[in-house]
Amino acid sequence: MSFTNEAVDRQDVLAEVTACFHAYEAAFMANDLPTLIGFFWQDERLTRYGVADRQLGHAEQAAYRHSVPTPSFTRQLENLRISSFGPDTAVALVEFVRSDSSLRGFQSQTWARMPEGWRIVSAHVSMIPWPPT
């Protein structure tokens, strides 16, 4: 299946997912658990790989979020890139710098439009020394 130029980076989809991404970030930093957990697909096929953790399925994701305290650090986001592929799929990629670490973070999220709205169906977070050697 190939996408036409009109299907890639639709402005309406980019606007919607960008708003969701920033709302997710605000919920993450505030540890707003109902909002944060609600952004994830409520399905056992949900996958999230963290810096030192892994959740397979929505139940594991929710349990993990309940075990994590409110961040005691700040995050500066850099190089946010959001691309859409058709009306119902988008990918968000961002780099971040945490106030409590010299490492550079990388976060990717795959968003899908579900009947209940945009949801993260997969996510990955990593941190590495920066600049790389």
VOVEXTOR-309994 format. One record per atom (N, C-alpha, C): x, y, z; atom name; residue number from 0; residue in one letter. Coordinates in pm, 1 decimal. Layout:
REM residues N
+----------+----------+----------+-------+-----+--------+
:        X :        Y :        Z : atome : num : residu :
+----------+----------+----------+-------+-----+--------+
:        X :        Y :        Z :    CA : NUM :      a :
...
+----------+----------+----------+-------+-----+--------+
//
This chain:
REM residues 133
+----------+----------+----------+-------+-----+--------+
:        X :        Y :        Z : atome : num : residu :
+----------+----------+----------+-------+-----+--------+
:     83.7 :   -117.0 :      0.0 :     N :   0 :      m :
:      0.0 :      0.0 :      0.0 :    CA :   0 :      m :
:     88.4 :    123.6 :      0.0 :     C :   0 :      m :
:     63.2 :    214.8 :    -87.1 :     N :   1 :      s :
:    139.7 :    338.4 :    -88.4 :    CA :   1 :      s :
:     46.8 :    455.0 :    -55.6 :     C :   1 :      s :
:    104.7 :    558.4 :     -1.7 :     N :   2 :      f :
:     28.8 :    677.4 :     34.6 :    CA :   2 :      f :
:     50.8 :    784.6 :    -70.5 :     C :   2 :      f :
:    -52.6 :    854.5 :   -100.8 :     N :   3 :      t :
:    -40.4 :    968.2 :   -190.7 :    CA :   3 :      t :
:     13.1 :   1087.3 :   -112.1 :     C :   3 :      t :
:     61.0 :   1186.7 :   -181.1 :     N :   4 :      n :
:    108.9 :   1306.3 :   -113.3 :    CA :   4 :      n :
:      0.2 :   1368.5 :    -26.4 :     C :   4 :      n :
:   -125.2 :   1356.6 :    -67.6 :     N :   5 :      e :
:   -234.4 :   1413.0 :      9.6 :    CA :   5 :      e :
:   -256.8 :   1337.3 :    140.3 :     C :   5 :      e :
:   -214.4 :   1212.5 :    147.1 :     N :   6 :      a :
:   -236.1 :   1131.8 :    266.6 :    CA :   6 :      a :
:   -128.7 :   1154.1 :    372.7 :     C :   6 :      a :
:    -11.4 :   1197.9 :    331.7 :     N :   7 :      v :
:     99.4 :   1217.8 :    424.6 :    CA :   7 :      v :
:     95.6 :   1360.6 :    478.2 :     C :   7 :      v :
:    106.8 :   1372.0 :    607.9 :     N :   8 :      d :
:    110.9 :   1502.0 :    675.7 :    CA :   8 :      d :
:    -10.8 :   1588.7 :    647.7 :     C :   8 :      d :
:   -126.3 :   1526.9 :    661.0 :     N :   9 :      r :
:   -251.3 :   1603.6 :    651.9 :    CA :   9 :      r :
:   -253.5 :   1704.8 :    765.7 :     C :   9 :      r :
:   -280.7 :   1828.0 :    733.5 :     N :  10 :      q :
:   -276.2 :   1935.6 :    832.6 :    CA :  10 :      q :
:   -376.1 :   1914.7 :    946.0 :     C :  10 :      q :
:   -493.9 :   1862.2 :    916.4 :     N :  11 :      d :
:   -591.7 :   1839.1 :   1022.0 :    CA :  11 :      d :
:   -543.0 :   1732.3 :   1119.9 :     C :  11 :      d :
:   -482.9 :   1627.4 :   1067.5 :     N :  12 :      v :
:   -432.2 :   1520.0 :   1153.4 :    CA :  12 :      v :
:   -312.9 :   1569.8 :   1235.0 :     C :  12 :      v :
:   -222.5 :   1643.1 :   1170.4 :     N :  13 :      l :
:   -106.7 :   1696.9 :   1242.9 :    CA :  13 :      l :
:   -151.1 :   1786.5 :   1358.1 :     C :  13 :      l :
:   -249.9 :   1869.5 :   1334.5 :     N :  14 :      a :
:   -298.8 :   1959.0 :   1439.9 :    CA :  14 :      a :
:   -358.6 :   1878.9 :   1555.5 :     C :  14 :      a :
:   -437.5 :   1778.1 :   1525.2 :     N :  15 :      e :
:   -500.7 :   1697.5 :   1629.0 :    CA :  15 :      e :
:   -396.7 :   1621.7 :   1711.5 :     C :  15 :      e :
:   -302.4 :   1556.8 :   1643.8 :     N :  16 :      v :
:   -203.0 :   1476.3 :   1715.7 :    CA :  16 :      v :
:   -105.3 :   1564.9 :   1791.4 :     C :  16 :      v :
:    -71.4 :   1680.2 :   1736.6 :     N :  17 :      t :
:     15.5 :   1773.4 :   1808.6 :    CA :  17 :      t :
:    -51.1 :   1817.5 :   1938.8 :     C :  17 :      t :
:   -178.8 :   1847.0 :   1933.6 :     N :  18 :      a :
:   -251.8 :   1884.2 :   2055.7 :    CA :  18 :      a :
:   -252.6 :   1768.0 :   2155.5 :     C :  18 :      a :
:   -275.7 :   1647.2 :   2107.0 :     N :  19 :      c :
:   -273.6 :   1529.2 :   2194.6 :    CA :  19 :      c :
:   -135.3 :   1509.3 :   2255.2 :     C :  19 :      c :
:    -31.4 :   1525.5 :   2174.5 :     N :  20 :      f :
:    105.0 :   1507.8 :   2223.5 :    CA :  20 :      f :
:    133.3 :   1604.2 :   2338.7 :     C :  20 :      f :
:     98.9 :   1730.3 :   2322.2 :     N :  21 :      h :
:    125.8 :   1829.0 :   2427.3 :    CA :  21 :      h :
:     39.0 :   1804.3 :   2550.2 :     C :  21 :      h :
:    -82.5 :   1758.3 :   2531.6 :     N :  22 :      a :
:   -167.5 :   1722.9 :   2645.6 :    CA :  22 :      a :
:   -109.9 :   1602.0 :   2719.8 :     C :  22 :      a :
:    -56.1 :   1505.8 :   2644.9 :     N :  23 :      y :
:      9.7 :   1390.7 :   2706.5 :    CA :  23 :      y :
:    128.6 :   1437.1 :   2790.0 :     C :  23 :      y :
:    211.3 :   1524.7 :   2732.8 :     N :  24 :      e :
:    329.5 :   1573.9 :   2804.6 :    CA :  24 :      e :
:    288.6 :   1644.0 :   2934.3 :     C :  24 :      e :
:    186.6 :   1727.1 :   2929.1 :     N :  25 :      a :
:    139.2 :   1796.3 :   3049.6 :    CA :  25 :      a :
:     90.5 :   1694.8 :   3153.1 :     C :  25 :      a :
:     16.0 :   1594.4 :   3110.1 :     N :  26 :      a :
:    -32.7 :   1491.0 :   3202.1 :    CA :  26 :      a :
:     83.9 :   1411.5 :   3260.5 :     C :  26 :      a :
:    185.2 :   1383.6 :   3178.5 :     N :  27 :      f :
:    303.2 :   1310.4 :   3225.0 :    CA :  27 :      f :
:    374.3 :   1388.7 :   3334.5 :     C :  27 :      f :
:    401.6 :   1515.6 :   3309.8 :     N :  28 :      m :
:    477.0 :   1595.5 :   3406.1 :    CA :  28 :      m :
:    396.9 :   1620.3 :   3534.3 :     C :  28 :      m :
:    263.9 :   1623.5 :   3524.3 :     N :  29 :      a :
:    178.6 :   1642.2 :   3642.4 :    CA :  29 :      a :
:    143.2 :   1509.8 :   3709.6 :     C :  29 :      a :
:    180.3 :   1399.3 :   3647.6 :     N :  30 :      n :
:    141.9 :   1265.8 :   3693.4 :    CA :  30 :      n :
:     -9.8 :   1255.6 :   3709.8 :     C :  30 :      n :
:    -80.3 :   1311.0 :   3612.4 :     N :  31 :      d :
:   -226.4 :   1305.8 :   3606.7 :    CA :  31 :      d :
:   -264.5 :   1168.0 :   3553.6 :     C :  31 :      d :
:   -277.9 :   1072.9 :   3644.0 :     N :  32 :      l :
:   -292.2 :    932.9 :   3604.9 :    CA :  32 :      l :
:   -413.7 :    903.7 :   3517.9 :     C :  32 :      l :
:   -533.3 :    951.3 :   3549.8 :     N :  33 :      p :
:   -646.2 :    920.1 :   3461.2 :    CA :  33 :      p :
:   -623.3 :    969.9 :   3318.1 :     C :  33 :      p :
:   -571.9 :   1091.1 :   3305.0 :     N :  34 :      t :
:   -547.3 :   1145.4 :   3171.3 :    CA :  34 :      t :
:   -434.2 :   1069.8 :   3103.9 :     C :  34 :      t :
:   -325.7 :   1050.0 :   3175.8 :     N :  35 :      l :
:   -208.3 :    983.1 :   3119.8 :    CA :  35 :      l :
:   -241.2 :    841.3 :   3073.8 :     C :  35 :      l :
:   -303.9 :    764.3 :   3158.5 :     N :  36 :      i :
:   -340.5 :    626.6 :   3123.0 :    CA :  36 :      i :
:   -442.6 :    626.4 :   3009.9 :     C :  36 :      i :
:   -530.2 :    725.3 :   3009.2 :     N :  37 :      g :
:   -632.2 :    733.9 :   2905.6 :    CA :  37 :      g :
:   -577.8 :    758.4 :   2766.2 :     C :  37 :      g :
:   -457.2 :    810.9 :   2755.9 :     N :  38 :      f :
:   -398.1 :    833.2 :   2624.3 :    CA :  38 :      f :
:   -354.9 :    702.9 :   2557.2 :     C :  38 :      f :
:   -344.9 :    594.8 :   2633.1 :     N :  39 :      f :
:   -298.1 :    468.7 :   2576.8 :    CA :  39 :      f :
:   -414.5 :    380.7 :   2533.1 :     C :  39 :      f :
:   -391.2 :    307.9 :   2426.0 :     N :  40 :      w :
:   -486.6 :    212.3 :   2370.8 :    CA :  40 :      w :
:   -521.4 :    110.2 :   2478.3 :     C :  40 :      w :
:   -646.3 :     90.6 :   2505.1 :     N :  41 :      q :
:   -689.8 :     -5.5 :   2606.0 :    CA :  41 :      q :
:   -702.0 :   -142.8 :   2542.5 :     C :  41 :      q :
:   -586.9 :   -202.9 :   2520.6 :     N :  42 :      d :
:   -580.4 :   -331.7 :   2452.0 :    CA :  42 :      d :
:   -453.3 :   -403.3 :   2497.3 :     C :  42 :      d :
:   -458.3 :   -533.7 :   2497.7 :     N :  43 :      e :
:   -340.7 :   -611.9 :   2537.7 :    CA :  43 :      e :
:   -228.7 :   -607.6 :   2433.0 :     C :  43 :      e :
:   -255.5 :   -554.6 :   2314.7 :     N :  44 :      r :
:   -151.3 :   -539.3 :   2212.5 :    CA :  44 :      r :
:    -70.2 :   -411.1 :   2228.5 :     C :  44 :      r :
:   -110.4 :   -324.2 :   2320.8 :     N :  45 :      l :
:    -31.9 :   -204.9 :   2349.8 :    CA :  45 :      l :
:    107.7 :   -246.8 :   2393.9 :     C :  45 :      l :
:    209.6 :   -176.4 :   2344.6 :     N :  46 :      t :
:    347.9 :   -203.1 :   2384.5 :    CA :  46 :      t :
:    415.5 :    -71.6 :   2418.9 :     C :  46 :      t :
:    482.6 :    -66.6 :   2534.2 :     N :  47 :      r :
:    563.6 :     48.8 :   2571.2 :    CA :  47 :      r :
:    695.3 :     -1.1 :   2627.6 :     C :  47 :      r :
:    804.4 :     45.7 :   2567.0 :     N :  48 :      y :
:    938.8 :     18.3 :   2616.8 :    CA :  48 :      y :
:    992.0 :    146.2 :   2678.3 :     C :  48 :      y :
:   1030.3 :    139.9 :   2804.7 :     N :  49 :      g :
:   1084.0 :    255.4 :   2874.2 :    CA :  49 :      g :
:   1234.6 :    244.5 :   2890.1 :     C :  49 :      g :
:   1292.4 :    338.5 :   2961.8 :     N :  50 :      v :
:   1436.7 :    341.2 :   2983.2 :    CA :  50 :      v :
:   1481.2 :    216.0 :   3058.7 :     C :  50 :      v :
:   1405.7 :    177.1 :   3159.7 :     N :  51 :      a :
:   1441.2 :     59.6 :   3239.8 :    CA :  51 :      a :
:   1317.0 :    -22.2 :   3272.7 :     C :  51 :      a :
:   1222.1 :    -22.7 :   3182.1 :     N :  52 :      d :
:   1095.7 :    -91.8 :   3208.2 :    CA :  52 :      d :
:   1032.1 :   -132.1 :   3076.4 :     C :  52 :      d :
:    930.0 :   -216.1 :   3085.9 :     N :  53 :      r :
:    856.1 :   -262.1 :   2968.4 :    CA :  53 :      r :
:    715.0 :   -294.6 :   3012.0 :     C :  53 :      r :
:    617.1 :   -251.5 :   2930.7 :     N :  54 :      q :
:    479.2 :   -287.8 :   2956.2 :    CA :  54 :      q :
:    420.3 :   -348.3 :   2829.7 :     C :  54 :      q :
:    361.8 :   -465.5 :   2844.9 :     N :  55 :      l :
:    293.6 :   -533.9 :   2735.8 :    CA :  55 :      l :
:    146.2 :   -538.9 :   2772.3 :     C :  55 :      l :
:     66.9 :   -457.6 :   2708.0 :     N :  56 :      g :
:    -75.6 :   -453.2 :   2734.7 :    CA :  56 :      g :
:   -114.1 :   -335.8 :   2823.3 :     C :  56 :      g :
:   -239.2 :   -296.7 :   2810.6 :     N :  57 :      h :
:   -289.3 :   -180.3 :   2883.3 :    CA :  57 :      h :
:   -287.5 :   -202.3 :   3034.7 :     C :  57 :      h :
:   -316.8 :   -321.7 :   3081.6 :     N :  58 :      a :
:   -317.9 :   -347.2 :   3225.8 :    CA :  58 :      a :
:   -179.0 :   -325.0 :   3286.0 :     C :  58 :      a :
:    -73.7 :   -373.2 :   3218.7 :     N :  59 :      e :
:     62.7 :   -350.8 :   3266.9 :    CA :  59 :      e :
:     97.6 :   -203.0 :   3263.1 :     C :  59 :      e :
:     54.4 :   -134.6 :   3157.7 :     N :  60 :      q :
:     81.6 :      8.3 :   3145.4 :    CA :  60 :      q :
:     17.3 :     84.8 :   3260.5 :     C :  60 :      q :
:   -108.1 :     56.3 :   3289.4 :     N :  61 :      a :
:   -178.5 :    124.5 :   3398.4 :    CA :  61 :      a :
:   -112.3 :     93.8 :   3532.9 :     C :  61 :      a :
:    -77.5 :    -31.1 :   3557.3 :     N :  62 :      a :
:    -12.2 :    -68.2 :   3683.6 :    CA :  62 :      a :
:    122.4 :      2.7 :   3697.2 :     C :  62 :      a :
:    197.8 :      7.9 :   3589.4 :     N :  63 :      y :
:    327.1 :     77.0 :   3592.7 :    CA :  63 :      y :
:    307.5 :    224.6 :   3627.6 :     C :  63 :      y :
:    215.2 :    290.1 :   3559.8 :     N :  64 :      r :
:    192.4 :    433.1 :   3584.5 :    CA :  64 :      r :
:    155.1 :    458.2 :   3730.3 :     C :  64 :      r :
:     77.3 :    368.7 :   3789.6 :     N :  65 :      h :
:     39.2 :    385.5 :   3929.7 :    CA :  65 :      h :
:    158.9 :    366.6 :   4022.9 :     C :  65 :      h :
:    264.8 :    301.5 :   3977.6 :     N :  66 :      s :
:    381.9 :    277.4 :   4062.6 :    CA :  66 :      s :
:    487.9 :    386.6 :   4050.6 :     C :  66 :      s :
:    470.3 :    480.0 :   3957.8 :     N :  67 :      v :
:    571.8 :    582.2 :   3931.8 :    CA :  67 :      v :
:    530.0 :    713.8 :   3997.1 :     C :  67 :      v :
:    618.8 :    773.5 :   4077.4 :     N :  68 :      p :
:    581.8 :    900.9 :   4141.6 :    CA :  68 :      p :
:    582.4 :   1016.9 :   4041.0 :     C :  68 :      p :
:    525.6 :   1126.8 :   4083.3 :     N :  69 :      t :
:    528.9 :   1248.6 :   4002.6 :    CA :  69 :      t :
:    674.5 :   1285.4 :   3976.3 :     C :  69 :      t :
:    709.0 :   1320.3 :   3853.0 :     N :  70 :      p :
:    848.5 :   1355.0 :   3823.9 :    CA :  70 :      p :
:    898.7 :   1468.1 :   3914.5 :     C :  70 :      p :
:   1021.4 :   1451.4 :   3962.7 :     N :  71 :      s :
:   1086.0 :   1555.4 :   4042.7 :    CA :  71 :      s :
:   1181.6 :   1636.7 :   3956.1 :     C :  71 :      s :
:   1174.8 :   1615.4 :   3827.2 :     N :  72 :      f :
:   1261.2 :   1683.5 :   3731.2 :    CA :  72 :      f :
:   1175.0 :   1760.8 :   3632.1 :     C :  72 :      f :
:   1240.2 :   1844.1 :   3554.7 :     N :  73 :      t :
:   1173.4 :   1909.5 :   3442.1 :    CA :  73 :      t :
:   1228.3 :   1847.5 :   3314.1 :     C :  73 :      t :
:   1153.6 :   1868.6 :   3204.9 :     N :  74 :      r :
:   1199.6 :   1819.9 :   3074.1 :    CA :  74 :      r :
:   1193.1 :   1934.2 :   2974.1 :     C :  74 :      r :
:   1299.0 :   1946.3 :   2898.7 :     N :  75 :      q :
:   1299.1 :   2039.0 :   2786.4 :    CA :  75 :      q :
:   1288.3 :   1955.2 :   2660.1 :     C :  75 :      q :
:   1182.2 :   1978.7 :   2582.4 :     N :  76 :      l :
:   1161.2 :   1904.1 :   2458.3 :    CA :  76 :      l :
:   1233.2 :   1974.4 :   2343.9 :     C :  76 :      l :
:   1291.0 :   1894.1 :   2256.3 :     N :  77 :      e :
:   1360.6 :   1947.7 :   2139.9 :    CA :  77 :      e :
:   1331.0 :   1859.7 :   2018.6 :     C :  77 :      e :
:   1329.4 :   1922.3 :   1903.7 :     N :  78 :      n :
:   1317.6 :   1851.4 :   1775.6 :    CA :  78 :      n :
:   1191.8 :   1763.9 :   1766.5 :     C :  78 :      n :
:   1079.8 :   1819.3 :   1808.5 :     N :  79 :      l :
:    954.0 :   1746.1 :   1794.9 :    CA :  79 :      l :
:    921.1 :   1730.7 :   1646.4 :     C :  79 :      l :
:    896.5 :   1607.4 :   1607.3 :     N :  80 :      r :
:    860.3 :   1577.0 :   1468.4 :    CA :  80 :      r :
:    736.4 :   1489.2 :   1471.1 :     C :  80 :      r :
:    632.2 :   1535.3 :   1407.0 :     N :  81 :      i :
:    509.0 :   1457.6 :   1397.2 :    CA :  81 :      i :
:    477.2 :   1441.1 :   1249.4 :     C :  81 :      i :
:    453.1 :   1318.3 :   1209.7 :     N :  82 :      s :
:    414.8 :   1287.9 :   1071.7 :    CA :  82 :      s :
:    287.4 :   1206.0 :   1075.6 :     C :  82 :      s :
:    199.2 :   1231.6 :    979.5 :     N :  83 :      s :
:     77.1 :   1152.2 :    971.0 :    CA :  83 :      s :
:     77.0 :   1072.4 :    841.7 :     C :  83 :      s :
:      6.9 :    961.0 :    846.7 :     N :  84 :      f :
:     -2.3 :    870.2 :    733.0 :    CA :  84 :      f :
:   -148.1 :    831.7 :    718.0 :     C :  84 :      f :
:   -218.4 :    906.6 :    635.3 :     N :  85 :      g :
:   -361.9 :    887.6 :    621.6 :    CA :  85 :      g :
:   -434.2 :    959.9 :    732.9 :     C :  85 :      g :
:   -564.3 :    939.9 :    742.5 :     N :  86 :      p :
:   -643.1 :   1013.7 :    841.2 :    CA :  86 :      p :
:   -637.4 :    956.6 :    982.7 :     C :  86 :      p :
:   -579.9 :    836.6 :   1000.3 :     N :  87 :      d :
:   -594.9 :    768.0 :   1128.1 :    CA :  87 :      d :
:   -465.7 :    721.5 :   1194.1 :     C :  87 :      d :
:   -348.6 :    759.1 :   1140.1 :     N :  88 :      t :
:   -222.2 :    713.1 :   1195.6 :    CA :  88 :      t :
:   -120.3 :    826.3 :   1194.7 :     C :  88 :      t :
:    -45.2 :    837.0 :   1303.9 :     N :  89 :      a :
:     59.9 :    937.7 :   1312.2 :    CA :  89 :      a :
:    171.9 :    886.3 :   1401.8 :     C :  89 :      a :
:    289.5 :    943.8 :   1381.9 :     N :  90 :      v :
:    405.7 :    910.4 :   1462.3 :    CA :  90 :      v :
:    461.7 :   1040.8 :   1518.7 :     C :  90 :      v :
:    489.0 :   1041.1 :   1649.4 :     N :  91 :      a :
:    550.0 :   1156.5 :   1716.0 :    CA :  91 :      a :
:    686.3 :   1114.8 :   1768.4 :     C :  91 :      a :
:    786.4 :   1194.0 :   1736.0 :     N :  92 :      l :
:    923.5 :   1170.3 :   1780.5 :    CA :  92 :      l :
:    974.5 :   1298.1 :   1845.3 :     C :  92 :      l :
:   1039.7 :   1284.2 :   1958.9 :     N :  93 :      v :
:   1092.8 :   1402.7 :   2025.9 :    CA :  93 :      v :
:   1217.9 :   1365.0 :   2103.7 :     C :  93 :      v :
:   1307.9 :   1459.8 :   2113.1 :     N :  94 :      e :
:   1424.1 :   1447.6 :   2200.0 :    CA :  94 :      e :
:   1394.5 :   1529.1 :   2324.8 :     C :  94 :      e :
:   1454.4 :   1488.7 :   2437.0 :     N :  95 :      f :
:   1433.1 :   1565.3 :   2558.9 :    CA :  95 :      f :
:   1557.6 :   1566.1 :   2644.7 :     C :  95 :      f :
:   1567.0 :   1670.8 :   2725.3 :     N :  96 :      v :
:   1673.9 :   1685.2 :   2823.3 :    CA :  96 :      v :
:   1606.7 :   1699.9 :   2959.0 :     C :  96 :      v :
:   1646.4 :   1614.1 :   3050.9 :     N :  97 :      r :
:   1591.4 :   1619.6 :   3185.9 :    CA :  97 :      r :
:   1683.0 :   1701.5 :   3275.8 :     C :  97 :      r :
:   1623.7 :   1772.6 :   3369.7 :     N :  98 :      s :
:   1701.3 :   1856.8 :   3460.5 :    CA :  98 :      s :
:   1787.0 :   1775.1 :   3556.8 :     C :  98 :      s :
:   1759.1 :   1646.7 :   3571.9 :     N :  99 :      d :
:   1832.3 :   1563.6 :   3667.8 :    CA :  99 :      d :
:   1930.6 :   1467.6 :   3602.2 :     C :  99 :      d :
:   1961.5 :   1487.5 :   3474.8 :     N : 100 :      s :
:   2046.2 :   1391.2 :   3405.3 :    CA : 100 :      s :
:   2128.3 :   1460.4 :   3296.6 :     C : 100 :      s :
:   2246.4 :   1408.6 :   3273.1 :     N : 101 :      s :
:   2328.7 :   1457.9 :   3161.9 :    CA : 101 :      s :
:   2300.4 :   1379.3 :   3033.9 :     C : 101 :      s :
:   2215.0 :   1277.8 :   3044.7 :     N : 102 :      l :
:   2180.5 :   1197.7 :   2927.6 :    CA : 102 :      l :
:   2078.4 :   1271.6 :   2841.0 :     C : 102 :      l :
:   2074.1 :   1235.1 :   2714.5 :     N : 103 :      r :
:   1973.8 :   1288.8 :   2622.2 :    CA : 103 :      r :
:   1869.0 :   1180.6 :   2601.5 :     C : 103 :      r :
:   1741.9 :   1220.9 :   2604.6 :     N : 104 :      g :
:   1633.3 :   1127.1 :   2589.5 :    CA : 104 :      g :
:   1571.9 :   1132.1 :   2450.9 :     C : 104 :      g :
:   1516.7 :   1019.8 :   2412.3 :     N : 105 :      f :
:   1448.4 :   1005.0 :   2284.3 :    CA : 105 :      f :
:   1316.6 :    933.2 :   2310.7 :     C : 105 :      f :
:   1210.7 :    984.9 :   2253.2 :     N : 106 :      q :
:   1077.6 :    928.7 :   2276.5 :    CA : 106 :      q :
:   1005.9 :    915.9 :   2143.0 :     C : 106 :      q :
:    946.9 :    801.1 :   2120.1 :     N : 107 :      s :
:    865.4 :    782.4 :   2000.4 :    CA : 107 :      s :
:    729.9 :    727.4 :   2042.5 :     C : 107 :      s :
:    628.0 :    774.2 :   1973.0 :     N : 108 :      q :
:    491.3 :    729.1 :   1998.8 :    CA : 108 :      q :
:    421.9 :    708.0 :   1864.9 :     C : 108 :      q :
:    353.7 :    597.1 :   1851.4 :     N : 109 :      t :
:    266.6 :    574.5 :   1736.8 :    CA : 109 :      t :
:    124.4 :    597.5 :   1784.4 :     C : 109 :      t :
:     55.8 :    690.2 :   1719.0 :     N : 110 :      w :
:    -81.0 :    727.7 :   1753.1 :    CA : 110 :      w :
:   -177.0 :    673.3 :   1647.9 :     C : 110 :      w :
:   -290.5 :    623.6 :   1692.2 :     N : 111 :      a :
:   -394.7 :    575.0 :   1600.8 :    CA : 111 :      a :
:   -528.8 :    634.5 :   1643.6 :     C : 111 :      a :
:   -607.6 :    671.9 :   1544.7 :     N : 112 :      r :
:   -741.3 :    723.0 :   1574.9 :    CA : 112 :      r :
:   -832.9 :    603.6 :   1603.7 :     C : 112 :      r :
:   -886.7 :    600.7 :   1723.5 :     N : 113 :      m :
:   -978.8 :    496.8 :   1767.3 :    CA : 113 :      m :
:  -1118.2 :    558.8 :   1777.1 :     C : 113 :      m :
:  -1221.7 :    478.0 :   1791.9 :     N : 114 :      p :
:  -1356.4 :    535.6 :   1807.6 :    CA : 114 :      p :
:  -1364.1 :    637.3 :   1922.1 :     C : 114 :      p :
:  -1283.4 :    616.0 :   2027.5 :     N : 115 :      e :
:  -1285.6 :    706.2 :   2143.0 :    CA : 115 :      e :
:  -1188.6 :    822.8 :   2128.8 :     C : 115 :      e :
:  -1113.4 :    828.3 :   2019.1 :     N : 116 :      g :
:  -1018.8 :    937.8 :   1996.0 :    CA : 116 :      g :
:   -878.4 :    885.9 :   1969.1 :     C : 116 :      g :
:   -783.5 :    977.4 :   1962.7 :     N : 117 :      w :
:   -643.9 :    941.0 :   1936.6 :    CA : 117 :      w :
:   -585.2 :    869.7 :   2057.3 :     C : 117 :      w :
:   -517.7 :    755.9 :   2032.2 :     N : 118 :      r :
:   -454.9 :    678.5 :   2138.8 :    CA : 118 :      r :
:   -314.9 :    635.8 :   2096.7 :     C : 118 :      r :
:   -226.4 :    626.4 :   2195.5 :     N : 119 :      i :
:    -91.9 :    574.5 :   2172.3 :    CA : 119 :      i :
:   -102.5 :    423.0 :   2168.2 :     C : 119 :      i :
:    -56.0 :    362.5 :   2058.0 :     N : 120 :      v :
:    -62.5 :    216.9 :   2044.1 :    CA : 120 :      v :
:     73.6 :    152.1 :   2066.2 :     C : 120 :      v :
:    180.0 :    232.4 :   2055.4 :     N : 121 :      s :
:    312.9 :    184.7 :   2090.6 :    CA : 121 :      s :
:    399.3 :    305.1 :   2124.9 :     C : 121 :      s :
:    494.6 :    282.5 :   2215.6 :     N : 122 :      a :
:    582.9 :    391.1 :   2258.2 :    CA : 122 :      a :
:    718.0 :    332.9 :   2297.2 :     C : 122 :      a :
:    819.1 :    416.4 :   2283.5 :     N : 123 :      h :
:    954.6 :    376.8 :   2320.2 :    CA : 123 :      h :
:   1027.0 :    498.6 :   2374.1 :     C : 123 :      h :
:   1097.4 :    481.4 :   2485.7 :     N : 124 :      v :
:   1175.8 :    588.8 :   2546.2 :    CA : 124 :      v :
:   1314.9 :    533.6 :   2572.2 :     C : 124 :      v :
:   1416.7 :    612.2 :   2538.6 :     N : 125 :      s :
:   1553.7 :    573.1 :   2568.2 :    CA : 125 :      s :
:   1633.5 :    697.1 :   2606.4 :     C : 125 :      s :
:   1744.9 :    676.2 :   2673.5 :     N : 126 :      m :
:   1834.9 :    784.8 :   2709.6 :    CA : 126 :      m :
:   1977.1 :    737.9 :   2688.3 :     C : 126 :      m :
:   2060.1 :    827.2 :   2630.9 :     N : 127 :      i :
:   2198.1 :    791.2 :   2601.8 :    CA : 127 :      i :
:   2289.3 :    909.5 :   2633.6 :     C : 127 :      i :
:   2419.6 :    880.7 :   2653.7 :     N : 128 :      p :
:   2513.6 :    991.2 :   2670.1 :    CA : 128 :      p :
:   2512.5 :   1078.5 :   2544.8 :     C : 128 :      p :
:   2529.1 :   1209.6 :   2568.1 :     N : 129 :      w :
:   2524.2 :   1301.8 :   2453.8 :    CA : 129 :      w :
:   2630.7 :   1407.9 :   2470.3 :     C : 129 :      w :
:   2701.9 :   1443.4 :   2368.4 :     N : 130 :      p :
:   2692.5 :   1387.4 :   2233.8 :    CA : 130 :      p :
:   2751.1 :   1247.6 :   2231.5 :     C : 130 :      p :
:   2703.2 :   1166.9 :   2134.5 :     N : 131 :      p :
:   2753.6 :   1028.3 :   2126.3 :    CA : 131 :      p :
:   2903.1 :   1028.5 :   2094.5 :     C : 131 :      p :
:   2971.6 :    928.0 :   2143.8 :     N : 132 :      t :
:   3117.0 :    918.8 :   2118.4 :    CA : 132 :      t :
:   3146.7 :    814.7 :   2013.5 :     C : 132 :      t :
+----------+----------+----------+-------+-----+--------+
//
